Amino acid sequence: MERASVIGGTMVSLMVKLSSIAGPRYSLMVGARSDVIFLGAELESMHAFLEKLSGVDGPDPQVRCWMKEVRELAYDVEDCIDEFMHRVDVVHGAVTSNHGFMLK
């Protein structure tokens, strides 16, 4: 199931980004760090289940629908994390913008 591997790659990327956000570079509001850690654990659980499904031949329609929803959620979360990281970097002067393009 090629789709599951694409979703899995996105999930791994998200978990890496969440680990980065929970680290010392990004100072989070009180309580936010535990929320980031919780979100990371939830994503890890979803990733494990998707890997398990990747070995199933022709999952039923309900499972396919759930997999699609998880994929869209992963993309949305990744967009939010990217936006957060970009805003923090802009505030700290690590990234400049030129005509709408991000430069690093």
PyMOL commands that place a pseudoatom at each C-alpha (Angstrom):
pseudoatom trace, name=CA, resn=MET, resi=1, chain=A, elem=C, hetatm=0, pos=[0.000, 0.000, 0.000]
pseudoatom trace, name=CA, resn=GLU, resi=2, chain=A, elem=C, hetatm=0, pos=[1.976, 2.968, -1.329]
pseudoatom trace, name=CA, resn=ARG, resi=3, chain=A, elem=C, hetatm=0, pos=[-0.409, 5.487, 0.203]
pseudoatom trace, name=CA, resn=ALA, resi=4, chain=A, elem=C, hetatm=0, pos=[0.358, 4.268, 3.717]
pseudoatom trace, name=CA, resn=SER, resi=5, chain=A, elem=C, hetatm=0, pos=[4.072, 4.793, 3.141]
pseudoatom trace, name=CA, resn=VAL, resi=6, chain=A, elem=C, hetatm=0, pos=[3.413, 8.364, 1.981]
pseudoatom trace, name=CA, resn=ILE, resi=7, chain=A, elem=C, hetatm=0, pos=[1.319, 8.976, 5.078]
pseudoatom trace, name=CA, resn=GLY, resi=8, chain=A, elem=C, hetatm=0, pos=[3.981, 7.298, 7.193]
pseudoatom trace, name=CA, resn=GLY, resi=9, chain=A, elem=C, hetatm=0, pos=[6.652, 9.616, 5.813]
pseudoatom trace, name=CA, resn=THR, resi=10, chain=A, elem=C, hetatm=0, pos=[4.529, 12.624, 6.688]
pseudoatom trace, name=CA, resn=MET, resi=11, chain=A, elem=C, hetatm=0, pos=[3.966, 11.287, 10.193]
pseudoatom trace, name=CA, resn=VAL, resi=12, chain=A, elem=C, hetatm=0, pos=[7.687, 10.737, 10.754]
pseudoatom trace, name=CA, resn=SER, resi=13, chain=A, elem=C, hetatm=0, pos=[8.384, 14.272, 9.518]
pseudoatom trace, name=CA, resn=LEU, resi=14, chain=A, elem=C, hetatm=0, pos=[5.762, 15.613, 11.923]
pseudoatom trace, name=CA, resn=MET, resi=15, chain=A, elem=C, hetatm=0, pos=[7.221, 13.735, 14.882]
pseudoatom trace, name=CA, resn=VAL, resi=16, chain=A, elem=C, hetatm=0, pos=[10.670, 15.163, 14.114]
pseudoatom trace, name=CA, resn=LYS, resi=17, chain=A, elem=C, hetatm=0, pos=[9.258, 18.694, 13.898]
pseudoatom trace, name=CA, resn=LEU, resi=18, chain=A, elem=C, hetatm=0, pos=[7.333, 18.250, 17.149]
pseudoatom trace, name=CA, resn=SER, resi=19, chain=A, elem=C, hetatm=0, pos=[10.512, 17.090, 18.878]
pseudoatom trace, name=CA, resn=SER, resi=20, chain=A, elem=C, hetatm=0, pos=[12.217, 20.218, 17.594]
pseudoatom trace, name=CA, resn=ILE, resi=21, chain=A, elem=C, hetatm=0, pos=[9.444, 22.464, 18.904]
pseudoatom trace, name=CA, resn=ALA, resi=22, chain=A, elem=C, hetatm=0, pos=[9.549, 20.787, 22.319]
pseudoatom trace, name=CA, resn=GLY, resi=23, chain=A, elem=C, hetatm=0, pos=[13.304, 21.450, 22.489]
pseudoatom trace, name=CA, resn=PRO, resi=24, chain=A, elem=C, hetatm=0, pos=[15.068, 24.475, 23.955]
pseudoatom trace, name=CA, resn=ARG, resi=25, chain=A, elem=C, hetatm=0, pos=[15.168, 26.521, 20.718]
pseudoatom trace, name=CA, resn=TYR, resi=26, chain=A, elem=C, hetatm=0, pos=[11.458, 27.278, 20.901]
pseudoatom trace, name=CA, resn=SER, resi=27, chain=A, elem=C, hetatm=0, pos=[10.332, 28.636, 24.245]
pseudoatom trace, name=CA, resn=LEU, resi=28, chain=A, elem=C, hetatm=0, pos=[6.730, 27.584, 24.661]
pseudoatom trace, name=CA, resn=MET, resi=29, chain=A, elem=C, hetatm=0, pos=[4.068, 28.972, 26.953]
pseudoatom trace, name=CA, resn=VAL, resi=30, chain=A, elem=C, hetatm=0, pos=[3.615, 27.130, 30.233]
pseudoatom trace, name=CA, resn=GLY, resi=31, chain=A, elem=C, hetatm=0, pos=[1.751, 23.902, 29.558]
pseudoatom trace, name=CA, resn=ALA, resi=32, chain=A, elem=C, hetatm=0, pos=[2.301, 24.015, 25.800]
pseudoatom trace, name=CA, resn=ARG, resi=33, chain=A, elem=C, hetatm=0, pos=[5.311, 21.702, 25.978]
pseudoatom trace, name=CA, resn=SER, resi=34, chain=A, elem=C, hetatm=0, pos=[3.189, 18.924, 27.514]
pseudoatom trace, name=CA, resn=ASP, resi=35, chain=A, elem=C, hetatm=0, pos=[0.583, 19.473, 24.777]
pseudoatom trace, name=CA, resn=VAL, resi=36, chain=A, elem=C, hetatm=0, pos=[3.281, 19.129, 22.105]
pseudoatom trace, name=CA, resn=ILE, resi=37, chain=A, elem=C, hetatm=0, pos=[4.547, 15.930, 23.738]
pseudoatom trace, name=CA, resn=PHE, resi=38, chain=A, elem=C, hetatm=0, pos=[0.977, 14.583, 23.910]
pseudoatom trace, name=CA, resn=LEU, resi=39, chain=A, elem=C, hetatm=0, pos=[0.411, 15.407, 20.231]
pseudoatom trace, name=CA, resn=GLY, resi=40, chain=A, elem=C, hetatm=0, pos=[3.656, 13.644, 19.352]
pseudoatom trace, name=CA, resn=ALA, resi=41, chain=A, elem=C, hetatm=0, pos=[2.533, 10.523, 21.209]
pseudoatom trace, name=CA, resn=GLU, resi=42, chain=A, elem=C, hetatm=0, pos=[-0.825, 10.563, 19.418]
pseudoatom trace, name=CA, resn=LEU, resi=43, chain=A, elem=C, hetatm=0, pos=[0.862, 10.922, 16.030]
pseudoatom trace, name=CA, resn=GLU, resi=44, chain=A, elem=C, hetatm=0, pos=[3.213, 8.069, 16.880]
pseudoatom trace, name=CA, resn=SER, resi=45, chain=A, elem=C, hetatm=0, pos=[0.219, 5.873, 17.704]
pseudoatom trace, name=CA, resn=MET, resi=46, chain=A, elem=C, hetatm=0, pos=[-1.499, 6.780, 14.418]
pseudoatom trace, name=CA, resn=HIS, resi=47, chain=A, elem=C, hetatm=0, pos=[1.727, 6.085, 12.527]
pseudoatom trace, name=CA, resn=ALA, resi=48, chain=A, elem=C, hetatm=0, pos=[2.012, 2.620, 14.090]
pseudoatom trace, name=CA, resn=PHE, resi=49, chain=A, elem=C, hetatm=0, pos=[-1.576, 1.798, 13.152]
pseudoatom trace, name=CA, resn=LEU, resi=50, chain=A, elem=C, hetatm=0, pos=[-1.050, 3.008, 9.576]
pseudoatom trace, name=CA, resn=GLU, resi=51, chain=A, elem=C, hetatm=0, pos=[2.046, 0.828, 9.280]
pseudoatom trace, name=CA, resn=LYS, resi=52, chain=A, elem=C, hetatm=0, pos=[-0.021, -2.120, 10.469]
pseudoatom trace, name=CA, resn=LEU, resi=53, chain=A, elem=C, hetatm=0, pos=[-2.679, -1.327, 7.844]
pseudoatom trace, name=CA, resn=SER, resi=54, chain=A, elem=C, hetatm=0, pos=[-0.073, -1.131, 5.096]
pseudoatom trace, name=CA, resn=GLY, resi=55, chain=A, elem=C, hetatm=0, pos=[0.212, -4.923, 5.245]
pseudoatom trace, name=CA, resn=VAL, resi=56, chain=A, elem=C, hetatm=0, pos=[-3.535, -5.464, 4.760]
pseudoatom trace, name=CA, resn=ASP, resi=57, chain=A, elem=C, hetatm=0, pos=[-4.790, -6.245, 1.258]
pseudoatom trace, name=CA, resn=GLY, resi=58, chain=A, elem=C, hetatm=0, pos=[-7.764, -4.056, 0.318]
pseudoatom trace, name=CA, resn=PRO, resi=59, chain=A, elem=C, hetatm=0, pos=[-8.915, -2.573, 3.626]
pseudoatom trace, name=CA, resn=ASP, resi=60, chain=A, elem=C, hetatm=0, pos=[-12.657, -2.017, 3.934]
pseudoatom trace, name=CA, resn=PRO, resi=61, chain=A, elem=C, hetatm=0, pos=[-14.201, 1.349, 2.943]
pseudoatom trace, name=CA, resn=GLN, resi=62, chain=A, elem=C, hetatm=0, pos=[-14.457, 2.602, 6.525]
pseudoatom trace, name=CA, resn=VAL, resi=63, chain=A, elem=C, hetatm=0, pos=[-10.740, 1.980, 7.118]
pseudoatom trace, name=CA, resn=ARG, resi=64, chain=A, elem=C, hetatm=0, pos=[-9.836, 3.691, 3.819]
pseudoatom trace, name=CA, resn=CYS, resi=65, chain=A, elem=C, hetatm=0, pos=[-11.931, 6.696, 4.862]
pseudoatom trace, name=CA, resn=TRP, resi=66, chain=A, elem=C, hetatm=0, pos=[-10.169, 6.818, 8.231]
pseudoatom trace, name=CA, resn=MET, resi=67, chain=A, elem=C, hetatm=0, pos=[-6.770, 6.605, 6.534]
pseudoatom trace, name=CA, resn=LYS, resi=68, chain=A, elem=C, hetatm=0, pos=[-7.719, 9.523, 4.269]
pseudoatom trace, name=CA, resn=GLU, resi=69, chain=A, elem=C, hetatm=0, pos=[-8.780, 11.600, 7.289]
pseudoatom trace, name=CA, resn=VAL, resi=70, chain=A, elem=C, hetatm=0, pos=[-5.522, 10.829, 9.096]
pseudoatom trace, name=CA, resn=ARG, resi=71, chain=A, elem=C, hetatm=0, pos=[-3.547, 11.838, 6.001]
pseudoatom trace, name=CA, resn=GLU, resi=72, chain=A, elem=C, hetatm=0, pos=[-5.378, 15.178, 5.765]
pseudoatom trace, name=CA, resn=LEU, resi=73, chain=A, elem=C, hetatm=0, pos=[-4.931, 15.756, 9.499]
pseudoatom trace, name=CA, resn=ALA, resi=74, chain=A, elem=C, hetatm=0, pos=[-1.209, 15.071, 9.205]
pseudoatom trace, name=CA, resn=TYR, resi=75, chain=A, elem=C, hetatm=0, pos=[-0.880, 17.581, 6.358]
pseudoatom trace, name=CA, resn=ASP, resi=76, chain=A, elem=C, hetatm=0, pos=[-2.848, 20.215, 8.309]
pseudoatom trace, name=CA, resn=VAL, resi=77, chain=A, elem=C, hetatm=0, pos=[-0.771, 19.696, 11.452]
pseudoatom trace, name=CA, resn=GLU, resi=78, chain=A, elem=C, hetatm=0, pos=[2.433, 19.894, 9.426]
pseudoatom trace, name=CA, resn=ASP, resi=79, chain=A, elem=C, hetatm=0, pos=[1.278, 23.189, 7.880]
pseudoatom trace, name=CA, resn=CYS, resi=80, chain=A, elem=C, hetatm=0, pos=[0.530, 24.605, 11.348]
pseudoatom trace, name=CA, resn=ILE, resi=81, chain=A, elem=C, hetatm=0, pos=[3.904, 23.526, 12.718]
pseudoatom trace, name=CA, resn=ASP, resi=82, chain=A, elem=C, hetatm=0, pos=[5.719, 24.978, 9.699]
pseudoatom trace, name=CA, resn=GLU, resi=83, chain=A, elem=C, hetatm=0, pos=[3.870, 28.278, 10.155]
pseudoatom trace, name=CA, resn=PHE, resi=84, chain=A, elem=C, hetatm=0, pos=[4.706, 28.355, 13.881]
pseudoatom trace, name=CA, resn=MET, resi=85, chain=A, elem=C, hetatm=0, pos=[8.384, 27.619, 13.250]
pseudoatom trace, name=CA, resn=HIS, resi=86, chain=A, elem=C, hetatm=0, pos=[8.530, 30.257, 10.516]
pseudoatom trace, name=CA, resn=ARG, resi=87, chain=A, elem=C, hetatm=0, pos=[6.924, 32.914, 12.741]
pseudoatom trace, name=CA, resn=VAL, resi=88, chain=A, elem=C, hetatm=0, pos=[9.308, 32.167, 15.590]
pseudoatom trace, name=CA, resn=ASP, resi=89, chain=A, elem=C, hetatm=0, pos=[12.280, 32.322, 13.223]
pseudoatom trace, name=CA, resn=VAL, resi=90, chain=A, elem=C, hetatm=0, pos=[11.063, 35.646, 11.780]
pseudoatom trace, name=CA, resn=VAL, resi=91, chain=A, elem=C, hetatm=0, pos=[10.698, 37.126, 15.273]
pseudoatom trace, name=CA, resn=HIS, resi=92, chain=A, elem=C, hetatm=0, pos=[14.229, 36.009, 16.118]
pseudoatom trace, name=CA, resn=GLY, resi=93, chain=A, elem=C, hetatm=0, pos=[15.621, 37.217, 12.775]
pseudoatom trace, name=CA, resn=ALA, resi=94, chain=A, elem=C, hetatm=0, pos=[16.596, 33.766, 11.487]
pseudoatom trace, name=CA, resn=VAL, resi=95, chain=A, elem=C, hetatm=0, pos=[14.466, 34.031, 8.326]
pseudoatom trace, name=CA, resn=THR, resi=96, chain=A, elem=C, hetatm=0, pos=[13.854, 36.971, 6.040]
pseudoatom trace, name=CA, resn=SER, resi=97, chain=A, elem=C, hetatm=0, pos=[11.187, 37.275, 3.407]
pseudoatom trace, name=CA, resn=ASN, resi=98, chain=A, elem=C, hetatm=0, pos=[11.613, 38.501, -0.147]
pseudoatom trace, name=CA, resn=HIS, resi=99, chain=A, elem=C, hetatm=0, pos=[8.447, 38.988, -2.216]
pseudoatom trace, name=CA, resn=GLY, resi=100, chain=A, elem=C, hetatm=0, pos=[6.601, 36.256, -0.319]
pseudoatom trace, name=CA, resn=PHE, resi=101, chain=A, elem=C, hetatm=0, pos=[9.387, 33.680, -0.598]
pseudoatom trace, name=CA, resn=MET, resi=102, chain=A, elem=C, hetatm=0, pos=[11.111, 32.388, 2.515]
pseudoatom trace, name=CA, resn=LEU, resi=103, chain=A, elem=C, hetatm=0, pos=[14.875, 32.520, 2.501]
pseudoatom trace, name=CA, resn=LYS, resi=104, chain=A, elem=C, hetatm=0, pos=[17.071, 30.614, 4.929]
for i in range(1, 104): cmd.bond("trace and resi %d" % i, "trace and resi %d" % (i + 1))
show_as sticks, trace
zoom trace
